[in-house]
């Protein structure tokens, strides 16, 4: 599986999107978290914000799942990863996906020459 530089950069941007979403989530949603009285209903604005953040969360989770599939398919279709390390990388990508994906991308997906990565 060959990747040219624009495609590899697009994958890198998509790999970093969940990290950006996490920063946005913490900055926006967690700082605006109201304290509810025990006998009252939550405010209407909070529920609207919660619904929109829930949708963004589902989209981000779908993106992470799609990225995991892409990385695993690339792992087993490339010759840049030594065959004795493919099973280890598969486990690392499955269990530590958000931390492992940028590392795998840098070592094995980023083209080292002008012809593209293998």
N, CA, C and O atoms as a GROMACS GRO file, in nm:
protein
  472
    1UNK      N    1   0.085  -0.117   0.000
    1UNK     CA    2   0.000   0.000   0.000
    1UNK      C    3   0.090   0.123   0.000
    1UNK      O    4   0.161   0.149   0.097
    2UNK      N    5   0.085   0.199  -0.108
    2UNK     CA    6   0.167   0.318  -0.120
    2UNK      C    7   0.086   0.442  -0.084
    2UNK      O    8  -0.029   0.456  -0.125
    3UNK      N    9   0.149   0.530  -0.008
    3UNK     CA   10   0.088   0.657   0.029
    3UNK      C   11   0.176   0.770  -0.021
    3UNK      O   12   0.296   0.770   0.003
    4UNK      N   13   0.116   0.865  -0.090
    4UNK     CA   14   0.193   0.983  -0.127
    4UNK      C   15   0.183   1.085  -0.013
    4UNK      O   16   0.107   1.065   0.082
    5UNK      N   17   0.258   1.191  -0.023
    5UNK     CA   18   0.263   1.288   0.088
    5UNK      C   19   0.128   1.354   0.117
    5UNK      O   20   0.093   1.366   0.235
    6UNK      N   21   0.050   1.398   0.018
    6UNK     CA   22  -0.080   1.459   0.052
    6UNK      C   23  -0.174   1.363   0.123
    6UNK      O   24  -0.243   1.402   0.217
    7UNK      N   25  -0.178   1.238   0.080
    7UNK     CA   26  -0.264   1.141   0.146
    7UNK      C   27  -0.215   1.110   0.287
    7UNK      O   28  -0.295   1.097   0.379
    8UNK      N   29  -0.084   1.099   0.303
    8UNK     CA   30  -0.028   1.074   0.436
    8UNK      C   31  -0.057   1.193   0.529
    8UNK      O   32  -0.086   1.172   0.647
    9UNK      N   33  -0.048   1.315   0.478
    9UNK     CA   34  -0.080   1.432   0.561
    9UNK      C   35  -0.228   1.437   0.595
    9UNK      O   36  -0.264   1.476   0.706
   10UNK      N   37  -0.314   1.398   0.503
   10UNK     CA   38  -0.458   1.394   0.532
   10UNK      C   39  -0.487   1.292   0.642
   10UNK      O   40  -0.568   1.318   0.731
   11UNK      N   41  -0.422   1.178   0.638
   11UNK     CA   42  -0.438   1.078   0.743
   11UNK      C   43  -0.386   1.131   0.875
   11UNK      O   44  -0.445   1.106   0.980
   12UNK      N   45  -0.275   1.204   0.873
   12UNK     CA   46  -0.221   1.262   0.996
   12UNK      C   47  -0.319   1.363   1.056
   12UNK      O   48  -0.338   1.366   1.178
   13UNK      N   49  -0.379   1.446   0.973
   13UNK     CA   50  -0.476   1.544   1.024
   13UNK      C   51  -0.596   1.471   1.085
   13UNK      O   52  -0.642   1.507   1.193
   14UNK      N   53  -0.646   1.369   1.016
   14UNK     CA   54  -0.758   1.292   1.070
   14UNK      C   55  -0.720   1.221   1.200
   14UNK      O   56  -0.804   1.203   1.287
   15UNK      N   57  -0.594   1.180   1.211
   15UNK     CA   58  -0.547   1.114   1.333
   15UNK      C   59  -0.544   1.212   1.450
   15UNK      O   60  -0.565   1.172   1.565
   16UNK      N   61  -0.518   1.340   1.423
   16UNK     CA   62  -0.510   1.438   1.529
   16UNK      C   63  -0.645   1.501   1.564
   16UNK      O   64  -0.655   1.571   1.665
   17UNK      N   65  -0.747   1.478   1.482
   17UNK     CA   66  -0.880   1.535   1.509
   17UNK      C   67  -0.935   1.492   1.645
   17UNK      O   68  -0.988   1.578   1.716
   18UNK      N   69  -0.927   1.364   1.686
   18UNK     CA   70  -0.978   1.329   1.818
   18UNK      C   71  -0.909   1.403   1.933
   18UNK      O   72  -0.971   1.434   2.034
   19UNK      N   73  -0.781   1.431   1.917
   19UNK     CA   74  -0.711   1.508   2.021
   19UNK      C   75  -0.764   1.651   2.027
   19UNK      O   76  -0.782   1.707   2.135
   20UNK      N   77  -0.788   1.709   1.910
   20UNK     CA   78  -0.848   1.844   1.907
   20UNK      C   79  -0.987   1.844   1.965
   20UNK      O   80  -1.025   1.938   2.035
   21UNK      N   81  -1.066   1.741   1.936
   21UNK     CA   82  -1.199   1.731   1.994
   21UNK      C   83  -1.192   1.721   2.145
   21UNK      O   84  -1.273   1.781   2.215
   22UNK      N   85  -1.096   1.645   2.197
   22UNK     CA   86  -1.081   1.632   2.342
   22UNK      C   87  -1.054   1.767   2.407
   22UNK      O   88  -1.112   1.799   2.510
   23UNK      N   89  -0.965   1.846   2.348
   23UNK     CA   90  -0.935   1.979   2.401
   23UNK      C   91  -1.059   2.067   2.396
   23UNK      O   92  -1.089   2.139   2.491
   24UNK      N   93  -1.131   2.062   2.284
   24UNK     CA   94  -1.255   2.140   2.272
   24UNK      C   95  -1.358   2.095   2.375
   24UNK      O   96  -1.424   2.178   2.436
   25UNK      N   97  -1.373   1.965   2.394
   25UNK     CA   98  -1.470   1.912   2.489
   25UNK      C   99  -1.439   1.960   2.630
   25UNK      O  100  -1.528   2.007   2.700
   26UNK      N  101  -1.314   1.948   2.670
   26UNK     CA  102  -1.277   1.990   2.805
   26UNK      C  103  -1.294   2.140   2.822
   26UNK      O  104  -1.345   2.185   2.925
   27UNK      N  105  -1.253   2.217   2.723
   27UNK     CA  106  -1.262   2.362   2.735
   27UNK      C  107  -1.406   2.413   2.732
   27UNK      O  108  -1.442   2.503   2.808
   28UNK      N  109  -1.488   2.355   2.647
   28UNK     CA  110  -1.624   2.407   2.629
   28UNK      C  111  -1.725   2.342   2.723
   28UNK      O  112  -1.796   2.411   2.797
   29UNK      N  113  -1.732   2.211   2.721
   29UNK     CA  114  -1.840   2.142   2.790
   29UNK      C  115  -1.813   2.130   2.940
   29UNK      O  116  -1.902   2.155   3.022
   30UNK      N  117  -1.694   2.091   2.975
   30UNK     CA  118  -1.666   2.069   3.117
   30UNK      C  119  -1.660   2.199   3.196
   30UNK      O  120  -1.694   2.202   3.314
   31UNK      N  121  -1.619   2.307   3.132
   31UNK     CA  122  -1.615   2.435   3.204
   31UNK      C  123  -1.756   2.493   3.220
   31UNK      O  124  -1.779   2.573   3.311
   32UNK      N  125  -1.849   2.454   3.134
   32UNK     CA  126  -1.986   2.505   3.142
   32UNK      C  127  -2.078   2.410   3.217
   32UNK      O  128  -2.199   2.429   3.217
   33UNK      N  129  -2.024   2.308   3.279
   33UNK     CA  130  -2.105   2.210   3.349
   33UNK      C  131  -2.172   2.275   3.469
   33UNK      O  132  -2.104   2.317   3.562
   34UNK      N  133  -2.304   2.284   3.467
   34UNK     CA  134  -2.372   2.348   3.581
   34UNK      C  135  -2.386   2.252   3.698
   34UNK      O  136  -2.375   2.130   3.683
   35UNK      N  137  -2.411   2.308   3.811
   35UNK     CA  138  -2.443   2.228   3.928
   35UNK      C  139  -2.594   2.230   3.943
   35UNK      O  140  -2.654   2.336   3.962
   36UNK      N  141  -2.654   2.113   3.934
   36UNK     CA  142  -2.799   2.103   3.937
   36UNK      C  143  -2.848   2.095   4.081
   36UNK      O  144  -2.788   2.028   4.164
   37UNK      N  145  -2.957   2.164   4.109
   37UNK     CA  146  -3.019   2.140   4.239
   37UNK      C  147  -3.079   2.000   4.241
   37UNK      O  148  -3.114   1.945   4.137
   38UNK      N  149  -3.089   1.943   4.356
   38UNK     CA  150  -3.134   1.804   4.365
   38UNK      C  151  -3.281   1.787   4.331
   38UNK      O  152  -3.323   1.677   4.294
   39UNK      N  153  -3.361   1.891   4.341
   39UNK     CA  154  -3.504   1.875   4.316
   39UNK      C  155  -3.550   1.935   4.184
   39UNK      O  156  -3.668   1.924   4.151
   40UNK      N  157  -3.462   1.998   4.106
   40UNK     CA  158  -3.504   2.065   3.984
   40UNK      C  159  -3.460   1.992   3.859
   40UNK      O  160  -3.374   1.904   3.864
   41UNK      N  161  -3.519   2.029   3.749
   41UNK     CA  162  -3.481   1.975   3.619
   41UNK      C  163  -3.362   2.052   3.565
   41UNK      O  164  -3.343   2.169   3.600
   42UNK      N  165  -3.281   1.989   3.481
   42UNK     CA  166  -3.166   2.061   3.425
   42UNK      C  167  -3.212   2.174   3.334
   42UNK      O  168  -3.320   2.166   3.274
   43UNK      N  169  -3.132   2.279   3.322
   43UNK     CA  170  -3.169   2.391   3.234
   43UNK      C  171  -3.178   2.347   3.088
   43UNK      O  172  -3.110   2.254   3.045
   44UNK      N  173  -3.262   2.415   3.014
   44UNK     CA  174  -3.286   2.379   2.874
   44UNK      C  175  -3.160   2.400   2.788
   44UNK      O  176  -3.134   2.320   2.698
   45UNK      N  177  -3.084   2.504   2.813
   45UNK     CA  178  -2.962   2.530   2.735
   45UNK      C  179  -2.861   2.418   2.753
   45UNK      O  180  -2.794   2.378   2.658
   46UNK      N  181  -2.850   2.368   2.876
   46UNK     CA  182  -2.758   2.258   2.901
   46UNK      C  183  -2.798   2.135   2.820
   46UNK      O  184  -2.712   2.067   2.764
   47UNK      N  185  -2.926   2.106   2.815
   47UNK     CA  186  -2.971   1.988   2.741
   47UNK      C  187  -2.944   2.003   2.591
   47UNK      O  188  -2.908   1.906   2.524
   48UNK      N  189  -2.959   2.124   2.537
   48UNK     CA  190  -2.928   2.146   2.396
   48UNK      C  191  -2.779   2.130   2.371
   48UNK      O  192  -2.738   2.067   2.273
   49UNK      N  193  -2.697   2.185   2.460
   49UNK     CA  194  -2.552   2.168   2.447
   49UNK      C  195  -2.513   2.021   2.459
   49UNK      O  196  -2.427   1.973   2.385
   50UNK      N  197  -2.576   1.952   2.551
   50UNK     CA  198  -2.546   1.811   2.570
   50UNK      C  199  -2.579   1.731   2.445
   50UNK      O  200  -2.501   1.644   2.405
   51UNK      N  201  -2.691   1.757   2.382
   51UNK     CA  202  -2.729   1.685   2.262
   51UNK      C  203  -2.632   1.710   2.147
   51UNK      O  204  -2.596   1.618   2.074
   52UNK      N  205  -2.589   1.834   2.132
   52UNK     CA  206  -2.492   1.862   2.024
   52UNK      C  207  -2.357   1.798   2.054
   52UNK      O  208  -2.293   1.745   1.963
   53UNK      N  209  -2.313   1.802   2.179
   53UNK     CA  210  -2.185   1.739   2.214
   53UNK      C  211  -2.195   1.587   2.200
   53UNK      O  212  -2.097   1.522   2.164
   54UNK      N  213  -2.311   1.531   2.228
   54UNK     CA  214  -2.330   1.386   2.211
   54UNK      C  215  -2.314   1.348   2.064
   54UNK      O  216  -2.253   1.246   2.033
   55UNK      N  217  -2.368   1.428   1.975
   55UNK     CA  218  -2.352   1.401   1.832
   55UNK      C  219  -2.205   1.411   1.790
   55UNK      O  220  -2.156   1.326   1.716
   56UNK      N  221  -2.135   1.514   1.839
   56UNK     CA  222  -1.993   1.528   1.806
   56UNK      C  223  -1.913   1.411   1.863
   56UNK      O  224  -1.818   1.363   1.800
   57UNK      N  225  -1.951   1.365   1.981
   57UNK     CA  226  -1.883   1.250   2.041
   57UNK      C  227  -1.901   1.125   1.957
   57UNK      O  228  -1.806   1.050   1.936
   58UNK      N  229  -2.023   1.102   1.908
   58UNK     CA  230  -2.049   0.985   1.824
   58UNK      C  231  -1.971   0.994   1.692
   58UNK      O  232  -1.917   0.893   1.646
   59UNK      N  233  -1.964   1.112   1.633
   59UNK     CA  234  -1.886   1.129   1.510
   59UNK      C  235  -1.737   1.103   1.535
   59UNK      O  236  -1.671   1.040   1.453
   60UNK      N  237  -1.687   1.152   1.646
   60UNK     CA  238  -1.546   1.131   1.679
   60UNK      C  239  -1.518   0.983   1.702
   60UNK      O  240  -1.414   0.932   1.659
   61UNK      N  241  -1.608   0.914   1.770
   61UNK     CA  242  -1.590   0.771   1.792
   61UNK      C  243  -1.594   0.693   1.661
   61UNK      O  244  -1.518   0.598   1.644
   62UNK      N  245  -1.681   0.733   1.570
   62UNK     CA  246  -1.686   0.668   1.439
   62UNK      C  247  -1.556   0.694   1.362
   62UNK      O  248  -1.506   0.605   1.293
   63UNK      N  249  -1.502   0.815   1.372
   63UNK     CA  250  -1.375   0.847   1.307
   63UNK      C  251  -1.262   0.762   1.363
   63UNK      O  252  -1.180   0.710   1.287
   64UNK      N  253  -1.257   0.747   1.495
   64UNK     CA  254  -1.152   0.665   1.556
   64UNK      C  255  -1.164   0.520   1.511
   64UNK      O  256  -1.063   0.455   1.484
   65UNK      N  257  -1.286   0.470   1.503
   65UNK     CA  258  -1.305   0.333   1.456
   65UNK      C  259  -1.260   0.317   1.311
   65UNK      O  260  -1.194   0.219   1.276
   66UNK      N  261  -1.294   0.414   1.226
   66UNK     CA  262  -1.251   0.409   1.086
   66UNK      C  263  -1.099   0.418   1.076
   66UNK      O  264  -1.038   0.350   0.993
   67UNK      N  265  -1.038   0.502   1.158
   67UNK     CA  266  -0.892   0.512   1.158
   67UNK      C  267  -0.827   0.382   1.204
   67UNK      O  268  -0.724   0.342   1.149
   68UNK      N  269  -0.886   0.317   1.302
   68UNK     CA  270  -0.831   0.189   1.347
   68UNK      C  271  -0.833   0.088   1.234
   68UNK      O  272  -0.736   0.015   1.213
   69UNK      N  273  -0.943   0.083   1.160
   69UNK     CA  274  -0.952  -0.009   1.046
   69UNK      C  275  -0.846   0.027   0.942
   69UNK      O  276  -0.777  -0.061   0.890
   70UNK      N  277  -0.832   0.156   0.912
   70UNK     CA  278  -0.733   0.200   0.814
   70UNK      C  279  -0.592   0.162   0.856
   70UNK      O  280  -0.514   0.112   0.775
   71UNK      N  281  -0.558   0.186   0.983
   71UNK     CA  282  -0.423   0.154   1.030
   71UNK      C  283  -0.397   0.004   1.029
   71UNK      O  284  -0.287  -0.038   0.993
   72UNK      N  285  -0.495  -0.076   1.068
   72UNK     CA  286  -0.475  -0.222   1.070
   72UNK      C  287  -0.461  -0.275   0.927
   72UNK      O  288  -0.377  -0.360   0.900
   73UNK      N  289  -0.543  -0.225   0.834
   73UNK     CA  290  -0.531  -0.266   0.694
   73UNK      C  291  -0.395  -0.225   0.639
   73UNK      O  292  -0.330  -0.304   0.570
   74UNK      N  293  -0.351  -0.102   0.670
   74UNK     CA  294  -0.218  -0.059   0.624
   74UNK      C  295  -0.109  -0.146   0.684
   74UNK      O  296  -0.012  -0.181   0.616
   75UNK      N  297  -0.124  -0.179   0.811
   75UNK     CA  298  -0.024  -0.260   0.879
   75UNK      C  299   0.000  -0.393   0.809
   75UNK      O  300   0.114  -0.434   0.788
   76UNK      N  301  -0.109  -0.461   0.771
   76UNK     CA  302  -0.093  -0.593   0.711
   76UNK      C  303  -0.072  -0.589   0.561
   76UNK      O  304  -0.045  -0.693   0.500
   77UNK      N  305  -0.084  -0.471   0.498
   77UNK     CA  306  -0.060  -0.461   0.353
   77UNK      C  307   0.071  -0.392   0.318
   77UNK      O  308   0.102  -0.376   0.200
   78UNK      N  309   0.148  -0.353   0.416
   78UNK     CA  310   0.274  -0.285   0.387
   78UNK      C  311   0.392  -0.377   0.414
   78UNK      O  312   0.383  -0.471   0.493
   79UNK      N  313   0.501  -0.347   0.347
   79UNK     CA  314   0.624  -0.422   0.374
   79UNK      C  315   0.723  -0.339   0.456
   79UNK      O  316   0.835  -0.384   0.481
   80UNK      N  317   0.683  -0.219   0.498
   80UNK     CA  318   0.772  -0.135   0.580
   80UNK      C  319   0.781  -0.186   0.723
   80UNK      O  320   0.883  -0.164   0.788
   81UNK      N  321   0.678  -0.253   0.772
   81UNK     CA  322   0.680  -0.309   0.907
   81UNK      C  323   0.735  -0.451   0.898
   81UNK      O  324   0.685  -0.531   0.820
   82UNK      N  325   0.837  -0.482   0.977
   82UNK     CA  326   0.889  -0.620   0.974
   82UNK      C  327   0.779  -0.719   1.012
   82UNK      O  328   0.696  -0.690   1.098
   83UNK      N  329   0.780  -0.834   0.949
   83UNK     CA  330   0.672  -0.931   0.968
   83UNK      C  331   0.663  -0.982   1.111
   83UNK      O  332   0.554  -1.018   1.157
   84UNK      N  333   0.774  -0.985   1.183
   84UNK     CA  334   0.768  -1.032   1.321
   84UNK      C  335   0.710  -0.927   1.416
   84UNK      O  336   0.679  -0.960   1.530
   85UNK      N  337   0.695  -0.802   1.371
   85UNK     CA  338   0.639  -0.697   1.455
   85UNK      C  339   0.495  -0.662   1.420
   85UNK      O  340   0.434  -0.577   1.486
   86UNK      N  341   0.440  -0.724   1.319
   86UNK     CA  342   0.304  -0.689   1.276
   86UNK      C  343   0.200  -0.724   1.381
   86UNK      O  344   0.109  -0.645   1.406
   87UNK      N  345   0.211  -0.840   1.443
   87UNK     CA  346   0.114  -0.879   1.546
   87UNK      C  347   0.124  -0.785   1.666
   87UNK      O  348   0.022  -0.747   1.724
   88UNK      N  349   0.245  -0.749   1.704
   88UNK     CA  350   0.263  -0.656   1.815
   88UNK      C  351   0.201  -0.520   1.783
   88UNK      O  352   0.132  -0.463   1.867
   89UNK      N  353   0.225  -0.469   1.663
   89UNK     CA  354   0.166  -0.341   1.624
   89UNK      C  355   0.014  -0.349   1.618
   89UNK      O  356  -0.053  -0.252   1.651
   90UNK      N  357  -0.040  -0.462   1.576
   90UNK     CA  358  -0.186  -0.476   1.572
   90UNK      C  359  -0.244  -0.466   1.713
   90UNK      O  360  -0.346  -0.399   1.733
   91UNK      N  361  -0.181  -0.530   1.809
   91UNK     CA  362  -0.229  -0.522   1.947
   91UNK      C  363  -0.213  -0.381   2.001
   91UNK      O  364  -0.304  -0.330   2.068
   92UNK      N  365  -0.102  -0.319   1.974
   92UNK     CA  366  -0.078  -0.182   2.022
   92UNK      C  367  -0.178  -0.086   1.960
   92UNK      O  368  -0.230   0.002   2.029
   93UNK      N  369  -0.206  -0.100   1.832
   93UNK     CA  370  -0.302  -0.012   1.766
   93UNK      C  371  -0.443  -0.034   1.818
   93UNK      O  372  -0.521   0.061   1.828
   94UNK      N  373  -0.478  -0.157   1.850
   94UNK     CA  374  -0.612  -0.185   1.902
   94UNK      C  375  -0.630  -0.137   2.046
   94UNK      O  376  -0.736  -0.084   2.080
   95UNK      N  377  -0.530  -0.155   2.130
   95UNK     CA  378  -0.544  -0.122   2.270
   95UNK      C  379  -0.507   0.023   2.303
   95UNK      O  380  -0.568   0.084   2.392
   96UNK      N  381  -0.411   0.077   2.235
   96UNK     CA  382  -0.367   0.213   2.265
   96UNK      C  383  -0.382   0.304   2.147
   96UNK      O  384  -0.292   0.382   2.115
   97UNK      N  385  -0.497   0.295   2.081
   97UNK     CA  386  -0.515   0.355   1.948
   97UNK      C  387  -0.482   0.503   1.941
   97UNK      O  388  -0.405   0.541   1.853
   98UNK      N  389  -0.534   0.587   2.026
   98UNK     CA  390  -0.510   0.731   2.013
   98UNK      C  391  -0.365   0.768   2.041
   98UNK      O  392  -0.315   0.868   1.988
   99UNK      N  393  -0.298   0.690   2.124
   99UNK     CA  394  -0.156   0.716   2.151
   99UNK      C  395  -0.066   0.651   2.046
   99UNK      O  396   0.038   0.706   2.011
  100UNK      N  397  -0.106   0.535   1.997
  100UNK     CA  398  -0.021   0.458   1.906
  100UNK      C  399  -0.032   0.504   1.761
  100UNK      O  400   0.064   0.491   1.685
  101UNK      N  401  -0.147   0.556   1.722
  101UNK     CA  402  -0.165   0.594   1.582
  101UNK      C  403  -0.066   0.700   1.534
  101UNK      O  404  -0.008   0.682   1.427
  102UNK      N  405  -0.044   0.808   1.608
  102UNK     CA  406   0.056   0.905   1.559
  102UNK      C  407   0.198   0.846   1.551
  102UNK      O  408   0.274   0.882   1.461
  103UNK      N  409   0.232   0.757   1.643
  103UNK     CA  410   0.366   0.696   1.641
  103UNK      C  411   0.378   0.604   1.519
  103UNK      O  412   0.478   0.609   1.447
  104UNK      N  413   0.276   0.522   1.498
  104UNK     CA  414   0.278   0.433   1.380
  104UNK      C  415   0.283   0.515   1.252
  104UNK      O  416   0.356   0.483   1.159
  105UNK      N  417   0.203   0.621   1.246
  105UNK     CA  418   0.201   0.706   1.126
  105UNK      C  419   0.341   0.762   1.098
  105UNK      O  420   0.386   0.760   0.984
  106UNK      N  421   0.408   0.811   1.201
  106UNK     CA  422   0.540   0.871   1.181
  106UNK      C  423   0.642   0.768   1.134
  106UNK      O  424   0.722   0.796   1.044
  107UNK      N  425   0.640   0.650   1.193
  107UNK     CA  426   0.741   0.550   1.157
  107UNK      C  427   0.712   0.476   1.028
  107UNK      O  428   0.805   0.441   0.956
  108UNK      N  429   0.585   0.451   0.996
  108UNK     CA  430   0.555   0.361   0.886
  108UNK      C  431   0.468   0.419   0.775
  108UNK      O  432   0.465   0.363   0.665
  109UNK      N  433   0.398   0.528   0.799
  109UNK     CA  434   0.311   0.582   0.695
  109UNK      C  435   0.370   0.705   0.627
  109UNK      O  436   0.342   0.729   0.509
  110UNK      N  437   0.449   0.781   0.697
  110UNK     CA  438   0.506   0.903   0.639
  110UNK      C  439   0.610   0.864   0.536
  110UNK      O  440   0.706   0.795   0.567
  111UNK      N  441   0.591   0.909   0.411
  111UNK     CA  442   0.687   0.873   0.305
  111UNK      C  443   0.826   0.930   0.333
  111UNK      O  444   0.840   1.047   0.367
  112UNK      N  445   0.925   0.847   0.320
  112UNK     CA  446   1.063   0.888   0.343
  112UNK      C  447   1.129   0.941   0.217
  112UNK      O  448   1.232   1.009   0.223
  113UNK      N  449   1.070   0.910   0.101
  113UNK     CA  450   1.127   0.959  -0.024
  113UNK      C  451   1.016   1.019  -0.109
  113UNK      O  452   0.900   1.020  -0.068
  114UNK      N  453   1.051   1.069  -0.224
  114UNK     CA  454   0.953   1.137  -0.310
  114UNK      C  455   0.857   1.039  -0.377
  114UNK      O  456   0.750   1.080  -0.423
  115UNK      N  457   0.892   0.910  -0.382
  115UNK     CA  458   0.806   0.812  -0.448
  115UNK      C  459   0.688   0.769  -0.364
  115UNK      O  460   0.590   0.717  -0.418
  116UNK      N  461   0.693   0.788  -0.234
  116UNK     CA  462   0.582   0.748  -0.146
  116UNK      C  463   0.621   0.632  -0.058
  116UNK      O  464   0.720   0.562  -0.083
  117UNK      N  465   0.543   0.613   0.045
  117UNK     CA  466   0.569   0.504   0.139
  117UNK      C  467   0.515   0.374   0.081
  117UNK      O  468   0.414   0.372   0.010
  118UNK      N  469   0.584   0.268   0.112
  118UNK     CA  470   0.541   0.137   0.064
  118UNK      C  471   0.426   0.084   0.146
  118UNK      O  472   0.377  -0.026   0.119
   0.00000   0.00000   0.00000
